[in-house]
Amino acid sequence: MLQTMAASNLVSQTPTTLPTKSHQLSSNPFSVNPILRFKHKPISRSLTSLQARVLRAVLSTPEPKTQNFQHCFTKSEDGFLRCEGVKVEEVMEVAEKRPFYLYSKPQITRNVEAYKEALQGLNSIIGYAIKANNNLKILEHLQKLGCGAVLVSGNELKLALHAGFDPTRCVFNGNGKILEDLVLAAQAGVFVNIDSEFDLENIVAAARIAGKKVNVLLRINPDVDPQVHPYVATGNKNSKFGIRNEKLQWFLDAVKAHPKELKLVGAHCHLGSTITKVDIFRDAAVLMVNYIDEIRHQGFEIDYLNIGGGLGIDYYHTGAVLPTPKDLIDTVRGLVISRNLNLIIEPGRSLIANTCCFVNRVTGVKTNGTKNFIVIDGSMAELIRPSLYGAYQHIELVSPPPPDAETSTFDVVGPVCESADFLGKDRELPTPTKGAGLVVHDAGAYCMSMASTYNLKMRPPEYWIDNDGSVSKIRHGETFDDHLRFFEGL
Ligand code: LLP
């Protein structure tokens, strides 16, 4: 209560200056000492794909229509799931507890490199959307790889600074940014997107409190249908995000009226998430550069186009050809160059989702009516996307089932007291034995960051595997004692 009051009073007080960069925790609670060091074994998947390519080259047969699915988690011929050559089953044996999240650090690097290559020849910022995954160790890694950060709260901003992100490569977004967070943003010197009339007023107030001019972009809602689940569509005309083009003049006049507080540097849009057609980005970029022309025509020297994030990934693991970062950038490259713009992109999912599996143990198998269930220790509390959006995330066992295991259709469910508690529906899987390992793939984005402690299922630990096959913990699992701490002294 006292803390809440103190926070809301912040605006009327002189704000304390924000420390700028490279804050290290005084004592690092995250042990990154490798807990496991496996001999790195080459994955037979890469040999097979290489052999296939050589064979195709020799026979001069065309590449197949589907992509040869390359993933850091691969099942080799012996039936064991490996991550960067390490058996997931072996990690399960040493993990602090289950379920847990397991990442490939090299895959994170590869995903960033793909964007960097795609952006060659353009002035650009890769703003990693922290909401997708806010693990501090992952943020530090992304920052070292040269990413900026995209933020939606004061705490995300503080964490980004803590992880060492350069504030001049960070963007503060959101339709409900509160004044005290905007003051932090103004002090830190990050880009701020104007989302509404009241947001503009608050940014002006924050600039005055911080005594700093804020570099702002106008978040324009281009009304382009991203063809995704309605919960992750953001650029339609009835969306709660951004401003409508018919109000553009009002915003330009308001910015002009506050030359001491605001410097308009660009325009931003974000269409939605899980987008699998790059034409959609192109359509929006065409509209956006037209707005930029109009804004420049009124005397503003703006040179940033921010096209948001939203590129989808192959959740289905069917090898379907999905647009790559290069496809995305190539579709807007000409427009960006034609207007001599700096390009900001805000990827979350396409940088981090495929780097991680959510690793569980099977508690048991049961049948009710016509339904078979695999009950696991993980649940909607740790991974809510299937329950919330009906999202598909691929599921498989980590080790070969017994030879006589019958394959059936199962719902994979958790122990949480909700019928919506499922990780997958109608999955063809071999009947697992009690205690078998089972993973939910592509769990790097919007899984741990959306986890709750419903039913007092404490948030799970996280690990990553490095290039040399070593496994390190990158976040402790929460404990019951952590929970009791919220009540200490009350
Ligand atoms: N920029 C803005 C302004 C955004 O709103 C978002 C995501 C991103 C960038 C990053 O989008 P990405 O590249 O990750 O698609 N919880 C949902 C996703 C919500 C996305 C919200 N905004 C899910 O689990 O699919």
Residues whose N, C-alpha, C, O or C-beta is under 5 A from the ligand:
A	BS01	LLP	A129 A132 N173 V232 H270 G272 S273 T274 G308 G309 G310 L311 E346 P347 G348 R349 S350 R385 Y446
